[in-house]
């Protein structure tokens, strides 16, 4: 019995030590430019292979993998509680964590340390007045584009053809500015409706990228104003942009001049809301005035969003907002409630466009 205990003890020490070595190794690699470039190139290969394999399957394989993972973890925890099987299954849990952490880092985690998009754009100090001007510009854009989309019986924006949006998102990936984007799209539709939709609606999560399968999941029960831009955002992750606000910016570039009015409106509406959120901390009265200037159609869309949020508010959305904020900050990003980085990218890109004309 003592021999068995010693055997598990040394194995647990080894695998625990290996996990700590991995933490240290990937931390060191995150500081090495050559290593980051290697993982960028590896991602280009991995994303094509995974999307090629999983895009032909109608349901989310990544979500099924997460379900199996949750069941496995619960099983391990149950076995660890039992003294007779504790050593064996605790060892198994540590081995599993080692494998998952390694796969996550080589397929996705190291991409958080790529050169920021901000470094590729002209330097510009953010001024409140410029944000205000841009807000009014996008208010007018939203008003005009909103007239071109379809409505449901309650006069709320409704998507007419979701598949055409997915096709256009992939097409527009190929038209991203070369000086900003050196990543290649796969032209494979790997957007999947999440199996966790009933839970997602209560968490505030609109969509997510699965690094193990390269699938982009979204919540199809969201109000239509959210869905097209969410697809653009998740497609940016599929391209290889790990940082959330950079994925927002790439999503903006994908959707801003879209011929598909559903995608165009959702993108413009997202930008407008981001600008208003930014202004809410500096000039709340101005933000309120802009909200009052929404067109009747936009006000109906906003009310539909508020109704959806009200219906699904609770403990989970607060918990997930908090945990997501911690996750983003641990990966050298702004927290989930910060919009400044996206607005900064937006304003700097405007400067670039003005100078290039």
C-alpha positions as a Markdown table, in Angstrom:
| # | Residue | x | y | z |
|---|---|---|---|---|
| 1 | Unk | 0.0 | 0.0 | 0.0 |
| 2 | Unk | 2.8 | 2.4 | 0.9 |
| 3 | Unk | 4.6 | 1.6 | -2.4 |
| 4 | Unk | 1.4 | 2.5 | -4.3 |
| 5 | Unk | 1.0 | 5.8 | -2.3 |
| 6 | Unk | 4.7 | 6.7 | -3.0 |
| 7 | Unk | 4.2 | 5.9 | -6.7 |
| 8 | Unk | 1.3 | 8.3 | -7.0 |
| 9 | Unk | 3.1 | 10.8 | -4.8 |
| 10 | Unk | 6.0 | 11.1 | -7.2 |
| 11 | Unk | 3.9 | 11.0 | -10.3 |
| 12 | Unk | 1.7 | 13.8 | -8.9 |
| 13 | Unk | 4.8 | 15.8 | -8.1 |
| 14 | Unk | 6.1 | 15.2 | -11.6 |
| 15 | Unk | 2.9 | 16.3 | -13.4 |
| 16 | Unk | 2.3 | 19.3 | -11.0 |
| 17 | Unk | 5.9 | 20.4 | -11.6 |
| 18 | Unk | 5.4 | 20.0 | -15.4 |
| 19 | Unk | 2.3 | 22.2 | -15.3 |
| 20 | Unk | 4.4 | 24.9 | -13.5 |
| 21 | Unk | 7.2 | 24.5 | -16.0 |
| 22 | Unk | 4.6 | 25.0 | -18.8 |
| 23 | Unk | 3.4 | 28.2 | -17.1 |
| 24 | Unk | 7.0 | 29.5 | -17.0 |
| 25 | Unk | 7.9 | 28.3 | -20.5 |
| 26 | Unk | 4.9 | 30.0 | -22.2 |
| 27 | Unk | 5.5 | 33.1 | -20.2 |
| 28 | Unk | 9.1 | 33.3 | -21.4 |
| 29 | Unk | 8.0 | 32.5 | -25.0 |
| 30 | Unk | 5.4 | 35.3 | -24.8 |
| 31 | Unk | 8.3 | 37.7 | -24.6 |
| 32 | Unk | 10.2 | 36.3 | -27.6 |
| 33 | Unk | 9.1 | 37.8 | -31.0 |
| 34 | Unk | 10.4 | 34.8 | -32.9 |
| 35 | Unk | 8.3 | 32.4 | -30.8 |
| 36 | Unk | 5.2 | 34.6 | -31.3 |
| 37 | Unk | 5.7 | 34.5 | -35.1 |
| 38 | Unk | 6.0 | 30.7 | -34.9 |
| 39 | Unk | 2.7 | 30.4 | -33.1 |
| 40 | Unk | 1.1 | 32.8 | -35.6 |
| 41 | Unk | 2.2 | 30.6 | -38.5 |
| 42 | Unk | 1.1 | 27.4 | -36.6 |
| 43 | Unk | -2.3 | 29.0 | -36.2 |
| 44 | Unk | -2.7 | 29.6 | -39.9 |
| 45 | Unk | -2.2 | 25.8 | -40.5 |
| 46 | Unk | -4.3 | 24.7 | -37.6 |
| 47 | Unk | -7.3 | 27.0 | -38.3 |
| 48 | Unk | -7.6 | 25.7 | -41.9 |
| 49 | Unk | -7.4 | 22.0 | -40.9 |
| 50 | Unk | -9.8 | 22.4 | -38.1 |
| 51 | Unk | -12.3 | 24.5 | -40.0 |
| 52 | Unk | -12.1 | 22.1 | -43.0 |
| 53 | Unk | -12.9 | 19.1 | -40.7 |
| 54 | Unk | -15.6 | 20.7 | -38.5 |
| 55 | Unk | -17.3 | 23.0 | -40.9 |
| 56 | Unk | -19.1 | 20.0 | -42.6 |
| 57 | Unk | -20.7 | 19.1 | -39.3 |
| 58 | Unk | -24.0 | 20.9 | -38.7 |
| 59 | Unk | -23.8 | 21.1 | -34.8 |
| 60 | Unk | -21.0 | 22.6 | -32.7 |
| 61 | Unk | -18.4 | 19.9 | -32.1 |
| 62 | Unk | -16.6 | 22.2 | -29.8 |
| 63 | Unk | -19.6 | 22.6 | -27.5 |
| 64 | Unk | -19.9 | 18.8 | -27.4 |
| 65 | Unk | -16.3 | 18.6 | -26.4 |
| 66 | Unk | -16.9 | 21.1 | -23.6 |
| 67 | Unk | -19.9 | 19.0 | -22.4 |
| 68 | Unk | -17.7 | 15.9 | -22.3 |
| 69 | Unk | -15.0 | 17.9 | -20.5 |
| 70 | Unk | -17.5 | 19.1 | -17.9 |
| 71 | Unk | -18.8 | 15.6 | -17.3 |
| 72 | Unk | -15.2 | 14.3 | -17.0 |
| 73 | Unk | -14.2 | 17.0 | -14.5 |
| 74 | Unk | -17.3 | 16.3 | -12.4 |
| 75 | Unk | -16.5 | 12.5 | -12.5 |
| 76 | Unk | -12.9 | 13.2 | -11.5 |
| 77 | Unk | -14.0 | 15.4 | -8.6 |
| 78 | Unk | -16.5 | 12.7 | -7.4 |
| 79 | Unk | -13.7 | 10.1 | -7.5 |
| 80 | Unk | -11.3 | 12.4 | -5.7 |
| 81 | Unk | -13.8 | 12.8 | -2.8 |
| 82 | Unk | -13.6 | 9.1 | -2.4 |
| 83 | Unk | -10.5 | 8.3 | -0.4 |
| 84 | Unk | -9.9 | 4.9 | -2.1 |
| 85 | Unk | -9.7 | 6.4 | -5.5 |
| 86 | Unk | -8.4 | 9.8 | -4.6 |
| 87 | Unk | -4.7 | 9.4 | -5.6 |
| 88 | Unk | -5.4 | 7.8 | -8.9 |
| 89 | Unk | -8.0 | 10.3 | -10.1 |
| 90 | Unk | -6.2 | 13.4 | -8.7 |
| 91 | Unk | -3.2 | 12.3 | -10.8 |
| 92 | Unk | -5.5 | 11.9 | -13.8 |
| 93 | Unk | -6.9 | 15.4 | -13.3 |
| 94 | Unk | -3.4 | 16.9 | -13.2 |
| 95 | Unk | -2.4 | 15.1 | -16.4 |
| 96 | Unk | -5.6 | 16.2 | -18.1 |
| 97 | Unk | -4.9 | 19.9 | -17.1 |
| 98 | Unk | -1.4 | 19.6 | -18.5 |
| 99 | Unk | -2.7 | 18.4 | -21.8 |
| 100 | Unk | -5.5 | 21.0 | -22.1 |
| 101 | Unk | -3.2 | 23.8 | -21.1 |
| 102 | Unk | -0.6 | 22.8 | -23.6 |
| 103 | Unk | -3.1 | 22.5 | -26.5 |
| 104 | Unk | -4.8 | 25.8 | -25.6 |
| 105 | Unk | -1.5 | 27.7 | -25.5 |
| 106 | Unk | -0.2 | 26.4 | -28.8 |
| 107 | Unk | -3.5 | 26.8 | -30.6 |
| 108 | Unk | -4.6 | 30.1 | -29.2 |
| 109 | Unk | -3.2 | 31.4 | -25.9 |
| 110 | Unk | 0.1 | 32.7 | -27.5 |
| 111 | Unk | -1.9 | 34.8 | -30.0 |
| 112 | Unk | -2.7 | 37.3 | -27.2 |
| 113 | Unk | 0.9 | 38.4 | -27.4 |
| 114 | Unk | 0.9 | 39.4 | -31.1 |
| 115 | Unk | 2.0 | 42.9 | -32.1 |
| 116 | Unk | -1.0 | 45.1 | -31.2 |
| 117 | Unk | -3.0 | 46.6 | -34.1 |
| 118 | Unk | -2.6 | 50.0 | -32.4 |
| 119 | Unk | 1.1 | 49.9 | -33.3 |
| 120 | Unk | 0.3 | 49.7 | -37.0 |
| 121 | Unk | -1.8 | 52.9 | -37.0 |
| 122 | Unk | -0.9 | 56.6 | -36.7 |
| 123 | Unk | -0.5 | 57.9 | -33.2 |
| 124 | Unk | -3.4 | 60.0 | -32.0 |
| 125 | Unk | -4.6 | 61.4 | -28.7 |
| 126 | Unk | -8.2 | 60.7 | -28.1 |
| 127 | Unk | -10.2 | 63.9 | -27.7 |
| 128 | Unk | -13.8 | 64.0 | -26.4 |
| 129 | Unk | -15.0 | 66.4 | -29.1 |
| 130 | Unk | -13.8 | 64.0 | -31.8 |
| 131 | Unk | -15.6 | 61.1 | -30.2 |
| 132 | Unk | -18.7 | 63.3 | -30.1 |
| 133 | Unk | -18.4 | 64.2 | -33.8 |
| 134 | Unk | -17.9 | 60.5 | -34.7 |
| 135 | Unk | -20.9 | 59.6 | -32.6 |
| 136 | Unk | -23.2 | 62.0 | -34.4 |
| 137 | Unk | -21.8 | 60.7 | -37.7 |
| 138 | Unk | -22.7 | 57.1 | -36.8 |
| 139 | Unk | -26.1 | 58.2 | -35.5 |
| 140 | Unk | -26.9 | 59.5 | -39.0 |
| 141 | Unk | -25.5 | 56.4 | -40.6 |
| 142 | Unk | -27.6 | 54.1 | -38.4 |
| 143 | Unk | -30.7 | 56.2 | -39.2 |
| 144 | Unk | -30.2 | 55.8 | -42.9 |
| 145 | Unk | -29.2 | 52.1 | -43.0 |
| 146 | Unk | -32.0 | 51.2 | -40.6 |
| 147 | Unk | -34.5 | 52.3 | -43.2 |
| 148 | Unk | -33.2 | 49.6 | -45.5 |
| 149 | Unk | -33.7 | 46.5 | -43.3 |
| 150 | Unk | -36.8 | 44.4 | -42.6 |
| 151 | Unk | -38.9 | 44.5 | -39.5 |
| 152 | Unk | -41.1 | 42.1 | -37.6 |
| 153 | Unk | -44.7 | 42.7 | -36.7 |
| 154 | Unk | -43.6 | 44.9 | -33.8 |
| 155 | Unk | -41.5 | 47.1 | -36.0 |
| 156 | Unk | -38.3 | 45.7 | -34.7 |
| 157 | Unk | -35.3 | 44.9 | -36.9 |
| 158 | Unk | -35.2 | 41.3 | -38.0 |
| 159 | Unk | -32.6 | 39.4 | -40.1 |
| 160 | Unk | -33.9 | 38.4 | -43.5 |
| 161 | Unk | -31.2 | 35.8 | -44.5 |
| 162 | Unk | -28.6 | 34.7 | -41.9 |
| 163 | Unk | -26.6 | 32.6 | -44.3 |
| 164 | Unk | -26.1 | 35.5 | -46.7 |
| 165 | Unk | -24.5 | 37.4 | -43.8 |
| 166 | Unk | -22.1 | 34.6 | -43.1 |
| 167 | Unk | -21.1 | 34.5 | -46.7 |
| 168 | Unk | -20.5 | 38.2 | -46.8 |
| 169 | Unk | -18.5 | 38.1 | -43.6 |
| 170 | Unk | -16.1 | 35.6 | -45.2 |
| 171 | Unk | -15.9 | 37.6 | -48.4 |
| 172 | Unk | -15.1 | 40.8 | -46.6 |
| 173 | Unk | -12.3 | 39.1 | -44.7 |
| 174 | Unk | -10.4 | 39.1 | -48.0 |
| 175 | Unk | -10.8 | 42.9 | -48.4 |
| 176 | Unk | -9.2 | 43.9 | -45.1 |
| 177 | Unk | -6.4 | 46.5 | -45.4 |
| 178 | Unk | -3.1 | 44.6 | -46.1 |
| 179 | Unk | -1.0 | 46.9 | -43.8 |
| 180 | Unk | -3.2 | 45.8 | -40.9 |
| 181 | Unk | -4.0 | 42.3 | -41.8 |
| 182 | Unk | -1.5 | 39.6 | -42.8 |
| 183 | Unk | -3.9 | 36.7 | -42.0 |
| 184 | Unk | -5.7 | 34.6 | -44.6 |
| 185 | Unk | -9.4 | 33.6 | -44.4 |
| 186 | Unk | -10.4 | 30.0 | -45.0 |
| 187 | Unk | -13.6 | 30.8 | -46.8 |
| 188 | Unk | -15.2 | 28.0 | -44.8 |
| 189 | Unk | -18.4 | 28.7 | -42.9 |
| 190 | Unk | -17.7 | 27.5 | -39.4 |
| 191 | Unk | -20.3 | 29.6 | -37.5 |
| 192 | Unk | -22.4 | 27.4 | -35.2 |
| 193 | Unk | -25.4 | 28.1 | -33.1 |
| 194 | Unk | -24.3 | 27.4 | -29.5 |
| 195 | Unk | -25.6 | 24.3 | -27.7 |
| 196 | Unk | -25.5 | 26.5 | -24.5 |
| 197 | Unk | -27.9 | 29.2 | -25.8 |
| 198 | Unk | -30.4 | 28.9 | -22.8 |
| 199 | Unk | -27.5 | 29.6 | -20.4 |
| 200 | Unk | -25.7 | 32.2 | -22.7 |
| 201 | Unk | -28.8 | 34.4 | -22.7 |
| 202 | Unk | -28.4 | 34.8 | -18.9 |
| 203 | Unk | -24.6 | 35.4 | -19.0 |
| 204 | Unk | -24.3 | 38.4 | -21.3 |
| 205 | Unk | -22.1 | 36.3 | -23.6 |
| 206 | Unk | -23.0 | 36.9 | -27.3 |
| 207 | Unk | -20.6 | 34.4 | -28.8 |
| 208 | Unk | -17.3 | 32.8 | -28.4 |
| 209 | Unk | -14.4 | 31.1 | -30.3 |
| 210 | Unk | -13.5 | 27.5 | -29.6 |
| 211 | Unk | -9.7 | 27.2 | -29.8 |
| 212 | Unk | -9.9 | 23.4 | -29.9 |
| 213 | Unk | -12.0 | 23.2 | -33.0 |
| 214 | Unk | -11.7 | 26.7 | -34.6 |
| 215 | Unk | -15.5 | 27.0 | -34.6 |
| 216 | Unk | -17.3 | 30.3 | -33.9 |
| 217 | Unk | -20.3 | 29.9 | -31.7 |
| 218 | Unk | -23.1 | 32.5 | -31.3 |
| 219 | Unk | -26.4 | 32.8 | -29.5 |
| 220 | Unk | -29.1 | 32.7 | -32.2 |
| 221 | Unk | -31.8 | 33.8 | -29.7 |
| 222 | Unk | -30.2 | 37.2 | -29.4 |
| 223 | Unk | -32.0 | 40.3 | -30.7 |
| 224 | Unk | -31.2 | 40.7 | -34.4 |
| 225 | Unk | -29.2 | 43.9 | -33.8 |
| 226 | Unk | -26.5 | 41.8 | -32.1 |
| 227 | Unk | -26.1 | 38.7 | -34.4 |
| 228 | Unk | -24.5 | 40.0 | -37.6 |
| 229 | Unk | -21.8 | 41.9 | -35.8 |
| 230 | Unk | -21.3 | 39.0 | -33.4 |
| 231 | Unk | -20.5 | 36.9 | -36.5 |
| 232 | Unk | -18.0 | 39.5 | -37.7 |
| 233 | Unk | -16.4 | 39.6 | -34.3 |
| 234 | Unk | -16.1 | 35.8 | -34.0 |
| 235 | Unk | -14.8 | 35.6 | -37.6 |
| 236 | Unk | -12.0 | 37.9 | -36.5 |
| 237 | Unk | -11.1 | 35.4 | -33.9 |
| 238 | Unk | -11.1 | 32.7 | -36.5 |
| 239 | Unk | -8.7 | 34.8 | -38.5 |
| 240 | Unk | -6.3 | 34.9 | -35.5 |
| 241 | Unk | -7.1 | 38.1 | -33.6 |
| 242 | Unk | -7.2 | 37.0 | -30.0 |
| 243 | Unk | -7.7 | 40.3 | -28.2 |
| 244 | Unk | -11.4 | 41.2 | -27.8 |
| 245 | Unk | -11.2 | 44.8 | -28.8 |
| 246 | Unk | -9.1 | 44.0 | -31.8 |
| 247 | Unk | -11.6 | 41.4 | -32.9 |
| 248 | Unk | -14.2 | 44.2 | -32.5 |
| 249 | Unk | -12.2 | 46.5 | -34.7 |
| 250 | Unk | -11.6 | 43.8 | -37.4 |
| 251 | Unk | -15.3 | 43.0 | -37.2 |
| 252 | Unk | -16.0 | 46.7 | -37.8 |
| 253 | Unk | -13.7 | 46.7 | -40.9 |
| 254 | Unk | -15.6 | 43.6 | -42.2 |
| 255 | Unk | -19.0 | 45.1 | -41.8 |
| 256 | Unk | -18.7 | 48.8 | -42.2 |
| 257 | Unk | -19.1 | 48.9 | -46.1 |
| 258 | Unk | -21.0 | 45.6 | -46.4 |
| 259 | Unk | -23.5 | 45.3 | -49.3 |
| 260 | Unk | -25.6 | 43.3 | -46.9 |
| 261 | Unk | -27.7 | 45.9 | -45.1 |
| 262 | Unk | -28.3 | 43.6 | -42.1 |
| 263 | Unk | -24.5 | 43.3 | -41.5 |
| 264 | Unk | -24.0 | 47.0 | -42.2 |
| 265 | Unk | -26.7 | 48.2 | -39.8 |
| 266 | Unk | -25.6 | 45.8 | -37.0 |
| 267 | Unk | -22.0 | 47.1 | -37.4 |
| 268 | Unk | -22.9 | 50.7 | -37.4 |
| 269 | Unk | -25.2 | 50.2 | -34.5 |
| 270 | Unk | -22.4 | 48.5 | -32.5 |
| 271 | Unk | -20.0 | 51.3 | -33.2 |
| 272 | Unk | -22.6 | 53.9 | -32.1 |
| 273 | Unk | -23.2 | 52.0 | -28.9 |
| 274 | Unk | -19.5 | 51.7 | -28.2 |
| 275 | Unk | -19.0 | 55.4 | -28.7 |
| 276 | Unk | -21.9 | 56.2 | -26.4 |
| 277 | Unk | -20.5 | 53.8 | -23.8 |
| 278 | Unk | -17.2 | 55.6 | -24.0 |
| 279 | Unk | -18.9 | 59.0 | -23.7 |
| 280 | Unk | -21.0 | 57.9 | -20.7 |
| 281 | Unk | -17.9 | 58.2 | -18.5 |
| 282 | Unk | -16.9 | 61.7 | -19.8 |
| 283 | Unk | -20.1 | 63.4 | -20.9 |
| 284 | Unk | -23.2 | 61.5 | -19.8 |
| 285 | Unk | -25.6 | 64.3 | -20.8 |
| 286 | Unk | -24.4 | 64.3 | -24.4 |
| 287 | Unk | -24.8 | 60.5 | -24.6 |
| 288 | Unk | -28.4 | 60.9 | -23.3 |
| 289 | Unk | -29.1 | 63.6 | -25.9 |
| 290 | Unk | -27.9 | 61.3 | -28.7 |
| 291 | Unk | -30.2 | 58.5 | -27.4 |
| 292 | Unk | -33.1 | 60.9 | -27.6 |
| 293 | Unk | -32.2 | 61.5 | -31.3 |
| 294 | Unk | -32.5 | 57.9 | -32.2 |
| 295 | Unk | -35.0 | 57.4 | -35.0 |
| 296 | Unk | -38.3 | 55.7 | -34.0 |
| 297 | Unk | -37.1 | 52.5 | -35.7 |
| 298 | Unk | -33.8 | 52.6 | -33.7 |
| 299 | Unk | -35.7 | 53.3 | -30.5 |
| 300 | Unk | -37.8 | 50.2 | -31.1 |
| 301 | Unk | -34.6 | 48.1 | -31.6 |
| 302 | Unk | -33.1 | 49.5 | -28.5 |
| 303 | Unk | -36.2 | 48.7 | -26.5 |
| 304 | Unk | -36.1 | 45.2 | -27.8 |
| 305 | Unk | -32.5 | 44.8 | -26.6 |
| 306 | Unk | -33.5 | 46.2 | -23.2 |
| 307 | Unk | -36.4 | 43.8 | -22.9 |
| 308 | Unk | -34.1 | 40.9 | -23.7 |
| 309 | Unk | -31.6 | 42.0 | -21.1 |
| 310 | Unk | -34.3 | 42.6 | -18.5 |
| 311 | Unk | -35.8 | 39.2 | -19.2 |
| 312 | Unk | -32.4 | 37.4 | -18.7 |
| 313 | Unk | -30.8 | 39.4 | -16.0 |
| 314 | Unk | -29.7 | 37.7 | -12.8 |
| 315 | Unk | -26.7 | 36.2 | -10.9 |
| 316 | Unk | -25.1 | 34.6 | -14.0 |
| 317 | Unk | -24.7 | 37.7 | -16.0 |
| 318 | Unk | -22.9 | 39.4 | -13.1 |
| 319 | Unk | -20.8 | 36.4 | -12.4 |
| 320 | Unk | -19.7 | 35.9 | -16.0 |
| 321 | Unk | -19.1 | 39.7 | -16.5 |
| 322 | Unk | -16.7 | 39.5 | -13.5 |
| 323 | Unk | -14.9 | 36.3 | -14.6 |
| 324 | Unk | -14.6 | 37.5 | -18.2 |
| 325 | Unk | -13.1 | 40.8 | -16.9 |
| 326 | Unk | -10.5 | 38.9 | -15.0 |
| 327 | Unk | -9.7 | 36.6 | -18.0 |
| 328 | Unk | -9.2 | 39.6 | -20.3 |
| 329 | Unk | -6.9 | 41.4 | -17.9 |
| 330 | Unk | -4.9 | 38.2 | -17.3 |
| 331 | Unk | -4.2 | 38.2 | -21.1 |
| 332 | Unk | -3.0 | 41.8 | -21.2 |
| 333 | Unk | -6.3 | 43.2 | -22.4 |
| 334 | Unk | -8.7 | 45.9 | -21.2 |
| 335 | Unk | -11.5 | 44.5 | -19.1 |
| 336 | Unk | -14.8 | 43.7 | -20.7 |
| 337 | Unk | -16.4 | 47.0 | -19.6 |
| 338 | Unk | -13.6 | 49.1 | -21.3 |
| 339 | Unk | -14.3 | 50.5 | -24.7 |
| 340 | Unk | -11.3 | 52.9 | -25.0 |
| 341 | Unk | -9.1 | 50.6 | -27.0 |
| 342 | Unk | -11.7 | 50.0 | -29.7 |
| 343 | Unk | -12.5 | 53.7 | -29.9 |
| 344 | Unk | -8.7 | 54.5 | -30.0 |
| 345 | Unk | -8.4 | 52.1 | -33.0 |
| 346 | Unk | -11.4 | 53.6 | -34.6 |
| 347 | Unk | -10.1 | 57.2 | -34.4 |
| 348 | Unk | -6.6 | 56.2 | -35.5 |
| 349 | Unk | -7.9 | 54.4 | -38.5 |
| 350 | Unk | -9.8 | 57.6 | -39.4 |
| 351 | Unk | -6.6 | 59.5 | -39.3 |
| 352 | Unk | -5.0 | 56.9 | -41.6 |
| 353 | Unk | -7.9 | 57.2 | -44.1 |
| 354 | Unk | -7.8 | 60.9 | -44.2 |
| 355 | Unk | -4.0 | 61.0 | -44.8 |
| 356 | Unk | -4.3 | 58.3 | -47.5 |
| 357 | Unk | -6.9 | 60.2 | -49.6 |
